[in-house]
Structure formats: C-alpha cells, structure tokens
Amino acid sequence: MDDEMRDRLRRTRRVTTPWGEDGTRGFGGTRLDALLERWANGYDWAVHERRIGEYPWATVRAEGTDLRVIHQRSADPGAPAVVLLHGWPDSVLRFERVLPLLADVHVVVPALPGFPFAAPLSTPGMSAARMAGIIAAALAELGYARYTVSGGDVGGTVAEILAGGYPDRVAALHLTNVAPQRALTADPARLAPDAAAYLARAGQWFRAEGGYIAEQSTRPNTLTIALGDSPAGLAAWIAEKLESWSGAGAFTTDELLTWITAYWVTGTIGTSFATYTEPAALPARIDTPTVLSVFRRDTKPEPRSYAEAFLNIREYVEHGEGGHFAAWEQPAAYADDVRRAVNLGG
C-alpha cells in the first residue's frame, strides 16, 4: 500500500452519519473510523500480498480473454477436479481456508473476470454467461474434460449456467444458494406452498436489503466514480456486506481490510458490477446432480422444495452456523459438502 493511499485515508473527511450507529441504516461512522484508523496506521498489505502471490497462479487464454486461476494440483494425476467460483463483494480469497482441505483433488479457482486478481478486461460487458463460457474453455485448456463446480452468489449463478450449457463436462454441482435472479421471475402458482412462501420472504429481503443491487445494476458508472476515488467509501460499501451477511466474528479487522484492499489496489470495484448490469439467461431447469448447502446466517436460505423447482437436488444439507461466505466461515463443513458433490459425480 503506497504513501498516496495512506495519505488519502488520513485526510478522510469525517461526516456524521444521520442515523448514528443504527445497523439497519448502513455502516456506522464509529465502526468506519476504527477500520480506517487501522488501515492507515498499522495494516500491512505487503504481508498479505506476498501470501496471495505464493498460490499456484496460472493464466489461461480462453475465448479471447486471459483468465487467471489458482491451480492447485493433487499429487494423484487421476484425482477428480473441482472448480470453486467466488461471488461479490469478495474474490478468490473466499476459498483460502478451503484449499488446504482439498489437497487430494485438483482444484481450480478462477479470479472471475472483472474481480480482484483477474487479468485486465479488454472489453466491457462481462455477463455471468460469458464468464461461464470462458471458464469452460479455460478448463479444457488445462486438460479437464469433466469436473465438479462449487460456488455461491455470482459464482453460483455462473455455476448454474455452466452446468446447463455444458452438461457433458459438469459432473455435479455444489451450491450455497439458488441463483437469486430466479426469485424475480418464478411463478408462485407453480411452486409448492413453502416454496411460494419463500418467494415472499425473498421479496421482502430485496426490498429491505437490495438497494445496492438497484444502484450497481442501473448506475454502475456513478457508483464506480464514488467508490473508486474514496477508500473510506469503498470500505463502508464492502465492509457493510461482509459483516452483515456473515456470522458474528467471521472476520478480524485485518481480514476485512485485506478483502477490501484487494479491490482498491486492483481498481476493480466498477468492473465487479458487470454481472449486475449485464443480463444472462438461466436454464429453466438443470439436471446435473446437485448438493445444496444451506447456511443459517446466509441472506436468503432456500427451502428444499424451492431449490427442487430448478435443480436436481440430491442432497440438501443444513448447517447451524455460517453465512454468505461459508467457505471462509465454515471451511470444514464447506469442504465436506464439496466432497458430497464429487461423490455424486462419480
């Protein structure tokens, strides 16, 4: 982190948040002050940058795009392959704690185009469908003809599209949520009663918590300018989601700052909005054998009946702990469920 960055942090114009520390009104000024103080005085990005750089990174040219991936190979050349897909507002860092637990399989963790650690984009418009095509081509280049795909949030949407478009390649799915876009178009009359009730709950969540979706999907340029120029604004925007969508104590202050700094130093907050702005059609139904992991503190945990309307749910696993960033929060449980999916794929 350079001197210019620290200078920006130290010169942050402090403002009074009108609703004080009311968490239902967003990130409070007192919490932000503590975060910025640590970021400017004491936090050492270089330590984390070195650790991240030591992962087995590779760059694969696929569909006219450079895809950067962490490619952790098993000692057994014939081991199954697993693809881990992160979401927003995170990065490949979501899976740091899972990687050591999956040493006996080949693991590929793409830095989704437009997100931290990804290769610079040559063209805009990186929809989830385009990402799926690039990832499929990259995996073929790496020599993987068949694999299990695991993900949530944006990564889960990409995983569903990947499975629907390449059923001969995706042996099994492991998801932590059903693609949220489905809740916006599903017909309650065609769903089981508890699934229809879930739609109402999801709708309430979107109305209460989904303001960021509206802004990122309709005015990404405006938001990019605001967050790309202000480390304080970026920290508030991202930290609010990381803390409110996860279980208590999921992140230390330095861990929060590492996930946030990844966006700042790569300048990717704006390009990470692409999947919100670029529409992508989802397959009506996916027949790939699927394990759905439901973590209690996730934003909108779905009942099995709802998931079964769109996915071939073979195992529905409920977890009492963990939230939206389950691979980080509950890595052992997450890895166990990945293995359930690998076993389904044969």
N, C-alpha and C positions, 0 to 999 in steps of 0.2 A: 504494500500500500504506500503510495508516494506522499511527499510533503504537501502537494496540492490538495490531495484528498483529506488529509488531516486538517489542513487549514480550512477547508470548507466546513468540516464538522465543528471545529472550534468557533467558527463565525456564524453558526446556525442562528437564524433569527427565531428566538423563542416566542411562541404565541400561546395565549391562554385558550385551552380547549373549552368551548362554551358549555359543554355538559360534563365538565370535570373529568372524573375517573370512571364514569358510567360505561362499563364494557359493552353494553348494548348499543352505545352510540359510537363505537370505534375505539381506536387506540388512544389511551390517555397520555397527557403530557408528562406526568411524573414518570411513568414507565419508559417513555421515549427518552426522557432526559438521562435516565440511568443507562440505557442502551447506547446512546450517543457518547456519553462520557467514557464508557469502556472502549468504544470503537475508536475514539480519538486518542485515548491515553491508556495504553497497555495491551490492547488486542494486537496480535502479531499475525497478519495474513500470511507472511512468508513461510511460517511453520506449516500451515495448512496447505499452502500452495505446493510445497515440496512433497507432502504426503500424497496429495491428489495426483501429482505428476508421476509418482512412482508406480501407479497402477499400470497394468499392461495395456497401454493405449495402442490403437491401430486406426488407420484411416483407410476407408474403402471407397473407391469411386463407384457410384451406382446411380443409374438414371440421370447422368449429368450433374450429380451432386456428390461432394465429399462428405461421407458420413463418418464421424469419429465415434469409436466404440471402445469400451473396456472389454478386452477379450481374455478372459481367464480360462485357460485350458486345463482340463483334467489330465492327470498322469496316464489315464487309460484312454487311448485313442478311440476306442469304441464306445465311450460313455455317451449317454444321452446329452442333447443340447437344450439349454434353457435360455430364453430371451427375456430380459427384465426391462419393462418400459415405465419410466417415471411420469410424473404429472406436473401440474403448476400449483403453487409457485416454487417448485423445487428443481431438482436436476438429478444426475446420476448419484449424487451424494445420498439420496434416499436409500440406496442399496448398500452403503458401505458396511453396515453391520451384518448383512446377509451374505455377502461374498465369501467370508471365511467358512460359513456353514454349508456352502455348496461346492466345496473343493473337489468332490468326486464326480461332478458333471461339468461339461463345457458350458460356460456362461458368457453371454454377450449382452452388454449393457450399452445400448446406443445413447449418445447425447442427442436427444431429439433436435432436429434442425430448428434453429432459432433460439435455442435454450443455451444456458451456460455450458461452456467447454465444447460446443459444437463448432464445426467449420463455418466460416462466414458465409452467409447466404448470397448467392449471385442474383437471385430474383425473389421478389416477394410472393405472397400467396401460398404459404405452406400449410395446406389443409391436412387434417388427420388422414384423409385418403391418400394424399400424395406422400405423406410420411410412411404409410403402410407399404406403398409400392417401393419406395427407396429402401426400406428395411428388408423387404423380401429379396430384392436384388442384391443387397449387400450380403445377406446370409448365404445366398447362392455363391457369391464370390468367395466367401470364407469356407465354402465346402460343405455347408449344412443343407441337406435335402429335406430334413424333417426335424421338427423341434416343438417344444412346449413354450407357450408365450404366457408371461405373467405380467400383470400391471393393474393400475388403478388411475382414476381421474383421466386426464388427457391420454395417458398411456393405456388405460383400459379401453377407451374408445378406439385408439389405434389398433389394439389387440383384437377387438371385435371385427373391425374392418379387415384386418389381416387374415383372420380365420375365415371370414365369409368369402374373401377374394381368392384365397389360396388353400382350399380345404385339403389338398393333397400334401401340403407342406406342414400345416399346423396340426400336430398330433393331438394336442389338448390345450385347454385354456385354464389359467388360474387368474381370477379377477377378485378385486376387493369391492367392486361396485358394478352395477349395470350402467351402460353409457347414459349419462344424465339427460341427453337430448331425447331419449325415448319417453321420458315423463312428460315432455311438452307436446307430444303427438299421440300418445296412447289413448285408446277409446275405453273409458271406464266400463262401458256396457259389455265389452268383450272380455273383461277380466273377472277373476274370482273376487268375491266380496272383500277379502282382506287386501288383495292387490289393488282394488279400486280405492279402498280406504287409504292405502299408502300413497296413491296419486294425490289425494287431498293433502296429506301431510307434506309431501314433496312440494306441492304448490305453495303451501304456507312458508316453507323454508325459502323458496325462491323469492317470495315477496319480502320476507324479513331480512334475508342474508344475501340476496343475489344482486345487490346494486353494483358490485364490481363487475359482474358478468355483463350487465347492460352497458356500462362505460367501456369496458375492454372490447366488446363486440361492435359498438356503434361509433365510438370516438377514440380509436386507439392512438391516433396521432397526437391529439391533445394531451392524453394521459402520458404518452411517451415523453413529451417535452417536459412535463412537470416532474415525473419520476426520474428521468434521465439526467436532469440537472441538479436535483436535490437529494443528497444522501439521506437527509432526515425524512423526506417524503417517501423515498424508496423503503427505508427501514420501517416506517409506520405501515405502509401498504402491505408489505410482505409479512412482517412480524405479527401483525394482527391475525392473519390467516394461519400462520404456523402455530401460534399459541391457542387460538380459539378452536381450531379443528383437531387438536390432539389432546391426549390425556395429560393430566397435571404432571409437571416436571419432565416432560418429554425432551426438552431442550435446555441445556445450560446457556448462559449468556453468550459464551464464545461459540457455541454450536449454532445458535441463531445468527450470530454475526457472520459466520462462515458461509451459511446458506445465502445470506443477503449479499455479502461481499462478492460471491460468485456472480451475481447479476451485475453488480456495479463494475467490476474490473473487466468483464466481457461485454458490457454495454448491450445486454440482450433483453432488457425488460420489455422494450417495444416489440421486438420480433417474437417474444414468447406469447404475445397476444394473438398470433396468427390463427390458431385453431378456434379461437372465439369469433374471429371475423370472417373466416373462410368456411362456408357450409360444406358438409360432407355427408353423403347419403349412407345410412346404416343398413345392412341387410335386415330384412323383415324378421328373419329367424336364422339362427346359427346352430348347426347340428353337431359341431365339434364338442366332444365330451368336456365338460366344464366343472371345475371346483370353484364355488363362490365362498370366499372368506368374508364374514360379516363381523366387523369390529365395533363394539358397543358405542364408542365415542366418535364414530365417523359421522359425517354431516347428515346423511340421509340413508341409514341402513335399510335395505330392502327385505321384505318377507320372501320366502322361497317361491310362493305362488306367483309373485310379480316377476321374478327372475325367470321362472319357467315359461312365461309367455313369450320370451325372446331367445332363451338359451337352453341348451341341452344339459341341465343341471344334474350331474351325477352325485355330487357331494355338496352339501350346504353346511358350512362349519361356522358356528357362532363362537365368538371369543368375548369374554367378560371384560377384558382390558384392551386398550389400544384404540387409536382413532384413524384419521385420514392418512397419516404417514406410517402405516402399520409396519412396513418393512424396517423402518427406523425405530419405532416404538417397541415392537414385539418381534424382533428378528427370528427367534427360535420358532415361534408359532407360525410366522410367515413362511420360513423355510420348510417346515413340516407340511404345510399346505401346498407349497410348490411341488414337493415330492409326491403328494397325493395325485396331483395332476400328471406328473411324469409317469406314474404307475398306470394311470388311466390310458395314457397314450401308447403304452406297451413298449 
